[in-house]
Amino acid sequence: MYAKRSVSTRIAKYLFVVIIFMGIISSLSLIVMASNKSDAEAINISGSLRMQSYRLLTEMERSPDTVEQNLVRYQRSLNAEALLSVQNQLFAPSGVRESYQKILKRWAVMSDFARAHQIEKYHAELKSYVQDVDDFVLELQRFAEQKWISAVSVLCVSMLLILAMVSYVIWYMKREVVKPLEQMTKASMQVQMGQFKHIQLDTESGNELGVLAKVFTQMSSELGRLYSRLEDAVNEKTQKLRQTNRSLTTLYQSSQLLTPTKINDKILSQVLNHI
């Protein structure tokens, strides 16, 4: 009868929504933390590309035999998983992808210079290439900052929403559970003291407490009527007992007048007057 407006069901639904929402926030927090770790690694690797490019120039001048080995190491850094994962992130800005592609194209030319031991051409392109790397590092830093700001904003808004939902649940419980129970307690104390016309209870609610209030009101009304009938019956019996007691007293007093003396007109007149 009250299943559709059940207080316990609605509270359970509200709490379930809060738990689901908190689970989503926790998942987002973990994703953001994992993403920030990847971003930090990507920034470190991209920053090391500048040092490696200068070191490669030094190796070309001092140890030409190690150039190919250094190129392989540099290419491994350039194609690191951290850098590739940043490009594949869902909200990665176009500036990050464009800067990375520009570095790849520039390095393809510079690596040919290094393999051909064209030190002058490599040196001439190095400064511009390092600037492109700096631009790429700056784009990564901006992207990481934007994600951090967005994550903090989402978490703050989510916490406010959770606080609002919890506040609503508390308010709902106070209105639908606590207040009706307080009224029910006052009404039961009044009934205990014989005041069967207790305070008005909310009997219109279609939930469990509304049904309980309606049943309690009907029960107290029935008790009031029963108590009233019992009181009338007791008063009636009491009145009859009083009448019987007076009759017995009159008969006893009359017998006392008639027993010890001879009956005459005077005694009979006293008895009649007494009756």
C-alpha positions as CSV (number, residue, x, y, z in Angstrom):
1,M,0.0,0.0,0.0
2,Y,2.9,2.4,0.8
3,A,5.6,0.7,-1.2
4,K,5.8,3.5,-3.8
5,R,6.4,6.1,-1.0
6,S,8.4,4.0,1.4
7,V,10.7,6.1,3.5
8,S,13.3,3.3,3.9
9,T,13.4,2.7,0.2
10,R,13.9,6.4,-0.7
11,I,16.6,6.8,1.9
12,A,18.3,3.6,0.6
13,K,18.1,5.1,-2.9
14,Y,19.6,8.4,-1.8
15,L,22.5,6.7,0.0
16,F,23.1,4.4,-3.0
17,V,23.3,7.5,-5.3
18,V,25.8,9.1,-2.8
19,I,27.9,5.9,-2.8
20,I,27.9,5.7,-6.6
21,F,28.8,9.4,-6.9
22,M,31.7,8.9,-4.4
23,G,32.9,5.9,-6.3
24,I,32.9,8.0,-9.5
25,I,34.9,10.7,-7.8
26,S,37.4,8.2,-6.4
27,S,37.9,6.7,-9.9
28,L,38.4,10.2,-11.4
29,S,40.9,11.0,-8.6
30,L,42.9,7.8,-9.4
31,I,42.8,8.6,-13.1
32,V,44.1,12.1,-12.5
33,M,46.8,10.8,-10.2
34,A,48.0,8.3,-12.8
35,S,47.8,10.9,-15.6
36,N,49.8,13.4,-13.6
37,K,52.5,10.7,-13.0
38,S,52.7,10.1,-16.8
39,D,52.8,13.9,-17.4
40,A,55.7,14.3,-15.0
41,E,57.6,11.5,-16.7
42,A,56.9,13.0,-20.1
43,I,58.2,16.4,-19.0
44,N,61.4,14.9,-17.6
45,I,62.0,12.9,-20.8
46,S,61.3,15.8,-23.1
47,G,63.5,18.0,-21.0
48,S,66.3,15.5,-21.3
49,L,66.1,15.7,-25.1
50,R,67.9,19.0,-25.0
51,M,70.8,17.7,-23.0
52,Q,71.1,14.6,-25.2
53,S,71.1,16.7,-28.4
54,Y,74.0,18.8,-27.1
55,R,75.8,15.7,-25.9
56,L,75.4,14.1,-29.3
57,L,77.2,17.1,-30.8
58,T,80.0,16.7,-28.4
59,E,80.2,13.0,-29.2
60,M,80.3,13.7,-32.9
61,E,83.4,15.9,-32.3
62,R,85.2,13.6,-29.8
63,S,84.0,10.0,-30.5
64,P,82.5,9.6,-33.9
65,D,82.2,5.8,-33.4
66,T,79.6,6.2,-30.7
67,V,77.3,8.4,-32.8
68,E,75.1,5.6,-33.9
69,Q,74.7,4.2,-30.4
70,N,73.8,7.7,-29.1
71,L,71.2,8.1,-32.0
72,V,69.5,4.9,-31.0
73,R,69.4,6.0,-27.4
74,Y,68.0,9.4,-28.4
75,Q,65.4,7.8,-30.7
76,R,64.3,5.6,-27.8
77,S,63.8,8.6,-25.6
78,L,62.0,10.4,-28.4
79,N,59.6,7.5,-28.8
80,A,59.2,6.9,-25.1
81,E,55.9,5.5,-23.9
82,A,55.3,8.5,-21.7
83,L,55.5,10.9,-24.6
84,L,53.3,8.7,-26.8
85,S,50.6,8.3,-24.1
86,V,50.3,12.1,-23.7
87,Q,49.5,12.3,-27.4
88,N,46.8,9.7,-27.1
89,Q,45.1,11.3,-24.1
90,L,41.5,12.2,-24.6
91,F,41.7,15.9,-23.9
92,A,45.2,16.5,-25.2
93,P,45.4,19.9,-26.9
94,S,46.4,20.2,-30.5
95,G,49.4,22.3,-29.5
96,V,51.0,19.3,-27.7
97,R,50.5,17.0,-30.7
98,E,51.7,19.6,-33.2
99,S,54.8,20.3,-31.1
100,Y,55.6,16.6,-30.9
101,Q,55.2,16.0,-34.6
102,K,57.4,19.0,-35.3
103,I,60.1,17.6,-33.1
104,L,59.9,14.2,-34.9
105,K,60.2,15.8,-38.3
106,R,63.1,18.1,-37.2
107,W,65.0,15.2,-35.6
108,A,64.6,13.0,-38.7
109,V,66.6,15.7,-40.6
110,M,69.2,16.2,-37.8
111,S,69.7,12.5,-37.3
112,D,70.7,12.3,-41.0
113,F,73.2,15.1,-40.4
114,A,74.6,13.2,-37.4
115,R,75.0,9.9,-39.3
116,A,76.7,11.8,-42.1
117,H,79.0,13.5,-39.6
118,Q,77.9,16.9,-40.9
119,I,78.7,18.7,-37.7
120,E,78.3,22.2,-39.1
121,K,74.8,21.6,-40.4
122,Y,73.9,19.7,-37.2
123,H,75.2,22.6,-35.1
124,A,73.3,25.2,-37.3
125,E,70.0,23.4,-36.7
126,L,70.6,22.6,-33.0
127,K,69.6,25.9,-31.5
128,S,66.3,26.0,-33.4
129,Y,65.7,22.4,-32.6
130,V,66.3,23.0,-28.9
131,Q,63.8,25.9,-29.0
132,D,61.2,23.5,-30.5
133,V,61.9,21.1,-27.7
134,D,61.5,23.9,-25.2
135,D,58.1,24.8,-26.8
136,F,57.1,21.1,-26.5
137,V,58.0,21.0,-22.8
138,L,56.1,24.3,-22.3
139,E,53.0,22.7,-24.0
140,L,53.3,19.7,-21.7
141,Q,53.5,21.8,-18.6
142,R,50.5,23.9,-19.7
143,F,48.5,20.7,-20.4
144,A,49.5,19.2,-17.0
145,E,48.4,22.5,-15.3
146,Q,45.1,22.6,-17.1
147,K,44.4,19.0,-16.2
148,W,45.3,19.7,-12.6
149,I,43.1,22.8,-12.4
150,S,40.2,20.9,-14.1
151,A,40.6,17.9,-11.8
152,V,40.6,20.2,-8.7
153,S,37.6,22.0,-10.0
154,V,35.7,18.8,-10.6
155,L,36.6,17.4,-7.2
156,C,35.5,20.6,-5.5
157,V,32.2,20.7,-7.3
158,S,31.7,17.0,-6.7
159,M,32.4,17.4,-2.9
160,L,29.9,20.3,-2.9
161,L,27.3,18.1,-4.6
162,I,27.9,15.2,-2.2
163,L,27.6,17.7,0.7
164,A,24.3,18.9,-0.8
165,M,23.0,15.4,-1.3
166,V,23.9,14.4,2.3
167,S,22.3,17.5,3.6
168,Y,19.2,16.7,1.7
169,V,19.1,13.2,3.0
170,I,19.5,14.5,6.6
171,W,16.7,17.1,6.0
172,Y,14.5,14.4,4.5
173,M,15.1,12.0,7.4
174,K,14.3,14.8,9.9
175,R,11.1,15.7,8.1
176,E,9.9,12.2,7.3
177,V,11.3,10.1,10.2
178,V,12.4,12.2,13.2
179,K,9.6,14.7,13.3
180,P,6.8,12.0,12.9
181,L,8.4,9.9,15.6
182,E,8.6,12.9,18.0
183,Q,4.9,13.6,17.4
184,M,4.2,9.9,17.9
185,T,6.0,9.9,21.2
186,K,4.1,12.9,22.4
187,A,0.8,11.3,21.4
188,S,1.6,8.1,23.1
189,M,2.5,10.0,26.3
190,Q,-0.9,11.8,26.1
191,V,-2.7,8.5,25.6
192,Q,-0.8,7.1,28.6
193,M,-2.2,9.9,30.7
194,G,-5.7,9.3,29.5
195,Q,-5.8,12.1,26.9
196,F,-7.2,10.1,24.0
197,K,-7.7,13.2,21.9
198,H,-3.9,13.6,21.4
199,I,-2.1,16.0,19.1
200,Q,-2.8,15.8,15.4
201,L,-0.6,13.3,13.6
202,D,0.2,13.2,9.9
203,T,-2.1,10.4,8.7
204,E,-2.0,11.6,5.0
205,S,1.5,10.4,4.2
206,G,1.6,7.3,2.2
207,N,4.7,5.9,3.8
208,E,5.2,3.5,6.8
209,L,5.1,6.3,9.4
210,G,1.9,7.7,7.9
211,V,0.2,4.3,8.0
212,L,1.5,3.9,11.6
213,A,0.1,7.3,12.6
214,K,-3.2,6.5,11.0
215,V,-3.4,3.2,12.9
216,F,-2.3,4.8,16.1
217,T,-5.0,7.5,15.8
218,Q,-7.7,4.9,15.1
219,M,-6.5,2.8,18.0
220,S,-6.5,5.8,20.4
221,S,-10.0,6.7,19.3
222,E,-11.2,3.1,19.9
223,L,-9.5,3.2,23.3
224,G,-11.2,6.5,24.1
225,R,-14.6,5.2,23.2
226,L,-14.0,2.0,25.2
227,Y,-12.7,3.9,28.2
228,S,-15.8,6.2,28.0
229,R,-18.1,3.2,27.9
230,L,-16.3,1.5,30.8
231,E,-16.5,4.8,32.8
232,D,-20.2,5.1,32.2
233,A,-20.7,1.4,33.3
234,V,-18.6,2.0,36.4
235,N,-20.6,5.1,37.3
236,E,-23.9,3.2,36.7
237,K,-22.8,0.4,38.9
238,T,-21.6,2.8,41.6
239,Q,-24.9,4.6,41.6
240,K,-26.8,1.3,41.9
241,L,-24.5,0.2,44.8
242,R,-25.2,3.5,46.6
243,Q,-28.9,3.1,46.1
244,T,-28.7,-0.5,47.4
245,N,-26.6,0.6,50.4
246,R,-29.1,3.3,51.3
247,S,-32.0,0.8,51.0
248,L,-30.1,-1.7,53.3
249,T,-29.3,1.1,55.7
250,T,-33.0,2.2,55.8
251,L,-34.2,-1.4,56.3
252,Y,-31.6,-2.0,59.1
253,Q,-32.5,1.2,60.9
254,S,-36.2,0.4,60.5
255,S,-35.7,-3.1,61.9
256,Q,-33.9,-1.5,64.9
257,L,-36.9,0.7,65.6
258,L,-39.3,-2.2,65.4
259,T,-37.4,-4.9,67.2
260,P,-37.0,-3.9,70.9
261,T,-40.4,-2.3,71.6
262,K,-44.0,-3.0,71.0
263,I,-45.4,-1.8,67.8
264,N,-47.7,1.1,68.1
265,D,-48.9,4.1,66.1
266,K,-46.0,6.3,67.3
267,I,-43.3,3.7,66.3
268,L,-44.9,3.1,62.9
269,S,-45.0,6.8,62.3
270,Q,-41.3,7.0,63.1
271,V,-40.5,4.2,60.7
272,L,-42.6,5.7,57.9
273,N,-41.0,9.1,58.5
274,H,-37.5,7.5,58.4
275,I,-38.3,5.6,55.1
